[in-house]
Amino acid sequence: MARIAGVELPVGKRIEVALTYIYGIGNSVSKKILEQTGVNPDTRVKNLTEGEIASLRNVIEREYRVEGDLRRDVSLNIKRLIDIKCYRGTRHLRSLPVRGQRTKTNARTRKGRKKTVGALKAKPKEAVKKEEK
């Protein structure tokens, strides 16, 4: 079991893919880290030596902002945008798309489930006539 940056890496996966389970590390950054440490990208996580895990951990801690620190920075950036009431901040506040996407249709991921707004269904004419009598 390899634990890097507070994340348990999946044992059966290649280390190149397993590093992407860490928030803030994608495919290209994963490849750069493996080049720096000299670890073979095809190695499975369960076959890593303690030395390789330690070198990966050192490079990630030293050169990259990941997991908690990165999440905190992102949330503080969003909070700053909301506080200064810029356009992007108000979009975040209202849970609407921030980057110029259309909202008349689509945008369901950001807006959530559809909330139907409209008039109530009209009663049948026969029911209305009975109520009048």
Buried (B, 14 or more C-beta within 10 A) or exposed (E): EBEBBEBEBBEEBBBBBBBBBBBBBEEEBBEBBBEBBEBEBEBEBEEBEEEBBEBBBEBBEEEBEBBEEBEEEEEEEBEEBBEEEEEBBEBBEEEEBBEEEEEEEEBEEBBEEEEEEEEEEEEEEEEEEEEEE
